[in-house]
Amino acid sequence: MICKTSIQVCLLLALVPSALGFGQGDHTTSKPSEVVELDAYSPVTYTDFAREDKCDNDDTEPSQCWVSQEGQYFRYGCKPGDNRVYTDECVDGCDGDCDNSWSWAGEYLGLCYDDGQASYSFTCHPDGIPTTDEPTEAGTEQPTEAGTEQPTEAATEQPTEAATDAPTEQPIEVSAFSCGDLGWDLLPGSELVCAESKVDNGQCSQDLIYEDAVKMCATAGGRLCSKTELEENEAAKTGCKADGLRTWSQTSCDSGHFTTAGGKKYAKSIPTECTSDFEQLVVRCCADVGPITGAVPGAGLPEGFRQAMSTDYDKSDAACGTGEPLDSTPCWTNPNDGLSQRFACQDGNKYIWTQNCGQDDKCSQENCSGEWTSTGEVVNRCYSAPDVLYQYSC
């Protein structure tokens, strides 16, 4: 038996997936168990999910080898431009003796199958199977002989384009809507960022070029995640099985934008690199926290607070602080309505707090009143406005 379910069930699911609520698109009707020549194949993984997950749960690990109830081992392969999943029978595991006699049993890449007990799907890996970046067991490394240790790969590795490209701490385009507005959950990680993968009308999007990825996130009310946010796992486990796929970031580099793994555990097999904007890749969107509740009341600075400064830099600078500052002030006047606000910060708190000062562009204390509020901006983070870059200091 080559199919994970019976051949009849596989063929039914492959030919009429919409009837079961899984899969989409038109598919061929080739006869199951059709033997094909597949000299150069790419590996395929299959992933089993809980039936109710309908093939969408990033906590589930993929497998390369399937064992039937009869104890037969099967590995999977795919071909360029062909969405069929091919199988090859092996002896004593899929790393052992395999027939190299590939056949098609009616299953396709990208569809979600239901065998009555679980759901499962197949993924093609033309660049090889991603490996997880799991830590080694502490204390198991053998000591080297004193004085004879050879330089490690990290010490002798030549710098890649990603390592020598633009500064990593670039200004972040803030999302138009907050996490609260969008209903996106804050995941373990930064308390300032949330993320979502199902941003195409609540569905997973197709792979997109950079410009279209930016538009998709903006249409959803968010923004592309930065390189650092992706590397720090801010968007991991947000769906669409994208943790192990190369993902767009908003961080620019010489020849395009940085891309990296959607989840940190795949960072070793999908390292950060500079990618042309015309590649079609996975889209994951981030957003920023909204106004913070419990605003601090006060006329004058509240107890425990002190004055904060906002420093402007030229918009053409690679990042805040790479060029000479244009201006540094504790008071900002909105050019649209002429109203001013002053800034404050608090020891042990990342957030910038503001208070309205009316039309006083000096933000004199006697003209500033009302609650102190925060919109989620923080100290020492570079922000991008339409005309300048800016950063707060406390």
C-alpha positions as CSV (number, residue, x, y, z in Angstrom):
1,M,0.0,0.0,0.0
2,I,1.7,3.2,-1.1
3,C,-1.0,5.8,-0.2
4,K,-1.2,6.9,3.5
5,T,-4.9,6.0,3.5
6,S,-6.3,3.5,1.0
7,I,-5.8,4.2,-2.7
8,Q,-9.6,4.7,-3.0
9,V,-9.7,7.3,-0.3
10,C,-6.6,9.1,-1.6
11,L,-8.0,9.2,-5.1
12,L,-11.4,10.5,-3.8
13,L,-9.6,13.3,-1.8
14,A,-7.3,14.2,-4.7
15,L,-10.1,14.4,-7.3
16,V,-12.9,16.0,-5.2
17,P,-11.2,17.8,-2.2
18,S,-13.7,20.6,-2.2
19,A,-16.4,18.1,-1.3
20,L,-14.6,17.5,2.0
21,G,-13.7,21.1,2.7
22,F,-10.0,20.7,2.0
23,G,-7.8,21.7,-0.9
24,Q,-8.5,23.9,-3.9
25,G,-7.9,24.1,-7.7
26,D,-8.2,21.7,-10.6
27,H,-6.2,18.5,-10.6
28,T,-5.2,15.8,-13.0
29,T,-7.0,12.5,-13.1
30,S,-4.0,10.2,-13.7
31,K,-4.5,6.6,-12.7
32,P,-3.2,5.8,-9.2
33,S,0.0,3.7,-8.9
34,E,1.2,5.0,-12.3
35,V,4.9,4.1,-12.4
36,V,7.1,7.1,-13.5
37,E,10.8,7.6,-14.2
38,L,12.1,10.1,-11.5
39,D,15.8,10.2,-11.7
40,A,16.3,13.6,-10.1
41,Y,13.6,14.2,-7.5
42,S,13.3,16.6,-4.7
43,P,12.4,15.4,-1.2
44,V,8.9,15.7,0.2
45,T,7.8,15.7,3.8
46,Y,4.4,14.8,5.1
47,T,2.9,16.3,8.3
48,D,0.2,14.6,10.4
49,F,-2.2,17.0,12.3
50,A,-5.1,16.6,14.6
51,R,-8.2,16.2,12.4
52,E,-9.7,19.4,13.7
53,D,-6.6,21.4,12.8
54,K,-7.2,20.8,9.1
55,C,-3.5,20.8,8.4
56,D,-2.7,24.2,10.1
57,N,-0.6,23.9,13.2
58,D,3.0,25.0,13.3
59,D,3.7,22.9,16.5
60,T,3.5,19.7,14.4
61,E,6.8,18.4,13.0
62,P,7.0,17.0,9.5
63,S,8.4,13.6,8.6
64,Q,10.3,12.2,5.6
65,C,9.4,8.5,6.0
66,W,6.0,6.8,6.4
67,V,5.5,3.3,7.7
68,S,2.4,1.4,6.7
69,Q,0.4,-0.9,9.0
70,E,2.1,-3.7,7.1
71,G,5.5,-2.5,8.1
72,Q,6.5,-1.1,4.7
73,Y,8.6,2.0,4.5
74,F,7.9,4.7,1.9
75,R,9.7,7.9,1.1
76,Y,8.2,10.8,-1.0
77,G,9.5,12.9,-3.9
78,C,8.3,15.7,-6.2
79,K,9.3,17.1,-9.6
80,P,9.5,20.7,-10.9
81,G,6.2,21.9,-12.3
82,D,4.3,18.9,-11.1
83,N,2.1,18.9,-8.1
84,R,1.8,15.2,-7.7
85,V,3.4,13.3,-4.7
86,Y,5.5,10.3,-5.8
87,T,6.4,7.4,-3.5
88,D,9.2,4.9,-3.4
89,E,9.3,1.8,-1.3
90,C,12.3,1.2,1.0
91,V,13.7,-1.5,3.2
92,D,14.6,-1.1,6.8
93,G,13.9,2.7,6.9
94,C,14.0,5.4,4.3
95,D,17.8,5.8,4.7
96,G,18.2,2.2,3.8
97,D,17.8,0.3,0.5
98,C,15.1,2.0,-1.6
99,D,13.7,0.7,-4.9
100,N,14.1,4.0,-6.9
101,S,10.9,2.9,-8.6
102,W,8.7,5.9,-8.1
103,S,4.9,5.8,-8.5
104,W,2.0,8.1,-8.0
105,A,-0.8,7.0,-5.8
106,G,-3.2,9.9,-6.3
107,E,-2.0,12.4,-3.8
108,Y,-1.0,16.0,-4.5
109,L,1.2,18.7,-2.9
110,G,-0.5,21.4,-1.0
111,L,-3.8,19.6,-0.3
112,C,-5.2,18.7,3.1
113,Y,-6.2,15.1,3.4
114,D,-8.4,13.5,6.0
115,D,-8.0,9.8,6.7
116,G,-10.8,9.7,9.3
117,Q,-8.5,9.9,12.2
118,A,-6.1,12.8,11.4
119,S,-5.5,15.4,8.7
120,Y,-2.2,15.4,6.7
121,S,-0.5,17.3,3.9
122,F,2.6,17.1,1.8
123,T,5.3,19.8,1.1
124,C,8.0,19.7,-1.6
125,H,11.5,20.9,-0.7
126,P,13.5,21.6,-3.9
127,D,16.3,23.1,-1.9
128,G,16.5,20.2,0.6
129,I,14.8,19.5,3.9
130,P,15.1,22.3,6.4
131,T,16.7,21.3,9.7
132,T,15.7,22.6,13.0
133,D,18.3,24.6,15.0
134,E,17.9,22.7,18.3
135,P,20.4,23.3,21.1
136,T,22.8,20.5,21.9
137,E,22.6,18.8,25.3
138,A,24.5,20.7,27.8
139,G,27.6,19.2,29.1
140,T,28.1,16.6,26.3
141,E,30.7,18.4,24.4
142,Q,34.1,16.8,24.6
143,P,37.0,19.1,25.7
144,T,39.8,19.6,23.2
145,E,43.4,19.2,24.0
146,A,44.8,22.4,25.4
147,G,46.6,24.5,22.9
148,T,45.6,22.4,19.9
149,E,42.1,23.7,19.2
150,Q,41.5,24.6,15.6
151,P,39.7,27.7,14.7
152,T,35.9,27.0,14.4
153,E,33.9,27.7,11.3
154,A,32.5,30.8,12.9
155,A,36.0,32.2,13.3
156,T,37.2,31.4,9.8
157,E,33.9,31.9,7.8
158,Q,34.1,34.6,5.3
159,P,31.5,37.4,5.8
160,T,28.4,37.0,3.7
161,E,26.5,39.8,2.0
162,A,24.0,39.7,4.8
163,A,26.7,40.2,7.4
164,T,28.4,43.1,5.7
165,D,25.3,44.8,4.3
166,A,23.3,47.7,5.7
167,P,23.1,48.3,9.5
168,T,20.7,45.8,11.1
169,E,19.0,48.4,13.3
170,Q,17.1,50.2,10.6
171,P,14.0,52.4,11.2
172,I,10.8,50.4,11.5
173,E,7.7,51.5,9.6
174,V,5.0,51.5,12.3
175,S,1.7,49.7,11.6
176,A,-1.4,51.8,10.7
177,F,-3.5,49.8,13.2
178,S,-2.5,48.5,16.7
179,C,-2.5,44.8,17.8
180,G,-5.7,45.5,19.7
181,D,-7.4,47.1,16.7
182,L,-6.5,44.0,14.6
183,G,-7.2,41.4,17.2
184,W,-3.7,39.9,16.8
185,D,-2.4,38.2,19.9
186,L,0.9,39.1,21.6
187,L,3.0,36.0,21.5
188,P,5.9,35.2,23.8
189,G,8.6,37.6,23.0
190,S,8.5,41.4,22.7
191,E,5.6,43.1,24.5
192,L,5.6,45.7,21.7
193,V,4.9,43.5,18.7
194,C,2.3,41.0,17.5
195,A,2.2,39.1,14.2
196,E,-0.2,37.2,11.9
197,S,0.2,35.0,8.8
198,K,-3.5,34.6,7.7
199,V,-3.7,38.1,6.3
200,D,-5.4,37.5,2.9
201,N,-9.0,37.9,4.0
202,G,-8.3,35.6,6.9
203,Q,-6.5,33.0,4.7
204,C,-2.9,32.1,4.0
205,S,-1.6,34.1,1.0
206,Q,0.4,32.9,-1.9
207,D,4.1,33.7,-2.2
208,L,4.6,37.3,-3.2
209,I,7.3,39.6,-4.5
210,Y,8.4,42.3,-2.0
211,E,6.2,45.1,-3.2
212,D,3.1,43.0,-3.1
213,A,4.1,41.7,0.3
214,V,4.3,45.2,1.7
215,K,0.9,46.0,0.1
216,M,-0.7,42.9,1.6
217,C,0.4,43.7,5.1
218,A,-0.6,47.4,4.8
219,T,-4.1,46.4,3.5
220,A,-4.5,44.2,6.6
221,G,-3.6,47.1,8.8
222,G,-0.1,45.8,9.7
223,R,3.4,46.0,8.3
224,L,6.1,43.6,7.3
225,C,8.1,42.3,10.2
226,S,11.7,43.6,10.5
227,K,14.7,41.3,10.1
228,T,15.3,41.4,13.9
229,E,11.7,40.6,14.8
230,L,11.7,37.5,12.6
231,E,15.1,36.4,14.0
232,E,13.8,36.9,17.5
233,N,10.8,34.6,16.8
234,E,8.1,37.3,17.0
235,A,6.1,35.8,14.1
236,A,6.6,32.1,14.8
237,K,3.6,29.8,15.2
238,T,1.2,32.3,13.6
239,G,0.0,29.7,11.0
240,C,0.2,28.8,7.3
241,K,3.1,26.3,8.1
242,A,5.6,29.1,7.4
243,D,8.0,28.6,10.3
244,G,10.3,26.6,8.0
245,L,10.0,28.8,4.9
246,R,12.0,31.8,3.8
247,T,10.0,35.0,4.7
248,W,10.2,38.7,3.7
249,S,11.3,41.3,6.2
250,Q,11.0,45.1,5.8
251,T,14.7,45.6,6.5
252,S,16.5,46.7,3.3
253,C,19.9,45.6,2.0
254,D,22.1,46.6,-1.0
255,S,20.3,44.4,-3.5
256,G,16.8,44.2,-2.1
257,H,15.5,43.2,1.4
258,F,16.6,40.7,4.1
259,T,14.8,37.4,4.2
260,T,15.0,34.7,6.8
261,A,13.2,31.8,8.4
262,G,9.6,32.4,9.5
263,G,10.5,30.7,12.8
264,K,13.8,30.8,14.8
265,K,14.2,27.0,15.0
266,Y,14.8,26.8,11.3
267,A,17.4,29.6,11.3
268,K,20.3,27.2,10.7
269,S,18.9,25.8,7.5
270,I,17.3,29.1,6.3
271,P,19.9,31.7,7.3
272,T,19.3,35.5,7.0
273,E,20.3,36.7,3.5
274,C,19.9,39.6,1.2
275,T,17.2,38.8,-1.4
276,S,16.1,40.4,-4.7
277,D,12.7,42.1,-4.3
278,F,11.4,40.1,-7.3
279,E,11.7,36.8,-5.6
280,Q,8.3,35.3,-4.6
281,L,8.4,34.4,-0.9
282,V,6.2,33.9,2.2
283,V,4.5,36.9,3.8
284,R,4.1,37.3,7.6
285,C,2.9,40.6,9.0
286,C,3.6,42.4,12.2
287,A,1.8,45.2,14.1
288,D,2.6,47.4,17.0
289,V,0.9,47.7,20.4
290,G,-1.8,50.3,20.7
291,P,-2.3,53.0,23.3
292,I,-1.4,51.8,26.8
293,T,-4.1,51.8,29.3
294,G,-3.8,53.4,32.8
295,A,-2.3,56.7,31.5
296,V,-0.5,58.6,34.2
297,P,-2.4,61.8,35.3
298,G,-0.6,64.9,36.2
299,A,0.1,68.6,35.7
300,G,3.9,68.8,35.6
301,L,5.8,65.6,35.5
302,P,4.4,62.7,37.4
303,E,6.3,61.3,40.3
304,G,9.1,59.0,39.0
305,F,9.0,60.5,35.5
306,R,11.5,62.8,33.8
307,Q,11.8,64.7,30.6
308,A,12.4,62.7,27.4
309,M,13.9,64.0,24.2
310,S,12.9,63.3,20.6
311,T,15.8,63.5,18.0
312,D,15.2,63.9,14.3
313,Y,17.6,62.5,11.6
314,D,17.6,62.9,7.9
315,K,15.2,60.6,6.1
316,S,18.0,59.4,3.8
317,D,20.2,58.1,6.7
318,A,20.5,54.4,6.9
319,A,19.4,54.4,10.6
320,C,19.0,56.8,13.5
321,G,22.4,58.0,14.6
322,T,24.3,57.2,11.5
323,G,24.2,60.9,10.5
324,E,24.2,64.2,12.3
325,P,20.9,65.0,14.1
326,L,18.7,67.6,12.6
327,D,17.0,68.6,15.9
328,S,16.5,67.4,19.5
329,T,13.7,68.6,21.6
330,P,11.3,67.6,24.5
331,C,8.4,69.2,22.6
332,W,6.8,68.4,19.2
333,T,4.3,70.4,17.2
334,N,2.0,68.6,14.8
335,P,2.2,70.5,11.5
336,N,-1.4,69.5,10.6
337,D,-3.2,71.1,13.5
338,G,-0.5,73.2,15.2
339,L,-1.0,71.4,18.6
340,S,2.0,70.5,20.6
341,Q,2.9,67.8,23.1
342,R,5.8,67.2,25.4
343,F,7.6,63.9,26.2
344,A,8.4,62.1,29.4
345,C,9.9,58.7,30.4
346,Q,10.2,56.6,33.5
347,D,13.1,54.6,34.8
348,G,12.6,50.9,34.3
349,N,9.9,51.5,31.7
350,K,10.5,51.5,27.9
351,Y,7.6,53.6,26.9
352,I,7.4,57.3,26.0
353,W,4.6,59.3,27.5
354,T,3.1,62.5,26.1
355,Q,0.9,65.3,27.4
356,N,-1.0,67.9,25.4
357,C,0.4,71.5,25.5
358,G,-2.1,73.2,23.2
359,Q,-0.6,75.7,20.7
360,D,2.5,76.4,22.9
361,D,5.4,75.2,20.6
362,K,7.7,75.5,23.6
363,C,5.6,73.2,25.8
364,S,5.8,75.4,28.8
365,Q,4.6,73.6,31.9
366,E,1.8,76.1,32.6
367,N,0.3,75.4,29.2
368,C,0.5,71.6,29.4
369,S,-2.4,69.8,31.1
370,G,-4.5,66.7,31.0
371,E,-3.6,63.0,31.2
372,W,-0.2,61.6,30.3
373,T,-0.7,58.9,27.6
374,S,1.4,56.5,25.6
375,T,0.8,55.3,22.1
376,G,3.3,52.5,22.4
377,E,6.5,54.2,21.2
378,V,9.6,53.3,23.1
379,V,13.0,54.6,24.0
380,N,16.0,53.9,21.7
381,R,14.0,52.6,18.8
382,C,14.3,54.2,15.4
383,Y,11.0,55.3,13.8
384,S,10.3,56.5,10.3
385,A,8.0,59.4,9.6
386,P,7.2,60.7,6.1
387,D,9.9,63.4,6.3
388,V,12.4,62.3,9.0
389,L,13.7,59.4,11.1
390,Y,13.3,60.0,14.8
391,Q,14.3,58.3,18.1
392,Y,13.6,59.0,21.8
393,S,16.0,59.1,24.6
394,C,15.3,59.3,28.3
